[in-house]
Amino acid sequence: MIKPNGFYVLVEMEEVEETTESGIVVSTGSQKAREQGGHDVGIVLDIGPTAHRGYDGCDADTPEGRAAQWGYKIGDKVQFDRYQGKLIDDKYRLITDVQIKGVHIGDEA
C-alpha cells in the first residue's frame, strides 16, 4: 500500500467487469487493463496531509475534516477525473484533491 503525501487522495478503483451476467466474456486482458486504467470511480482509502487546505470552507485542522467539508470521507465511493493521477498496480490511483467531482449516494453507481 502507499500513503498519499501533500494534496493527494488515494482511491481504490472498482474492478471493471469482465463478463456479462450470463458469463459471456466481454473483453480480453489488454482491453480490461485499458478500461481499468481509465476507470473513474473508486473508494477513498486515505487523504494526504494538506488535501483541501486553503479552499474556502475547508478550514478544519485535519485532512479528514477538510475532506468532510469538501463533501466526502474515507470509505466513500467517489467520482473523479478519468485517466487523471497516478495508477498503481492497476488497482489504486493517487489523484489530487480537486479531482474528486462527486460522491455516490446509496447503492447508485
Secondary structure by P-SEA (a helix, b strand, c coil): cccccccbbbbbccccccccccccccccaaaaaaaaaaccbbbbccccccccccccccccccaaaaaaaaccccccccccccccccccccccccccccccccccccccc
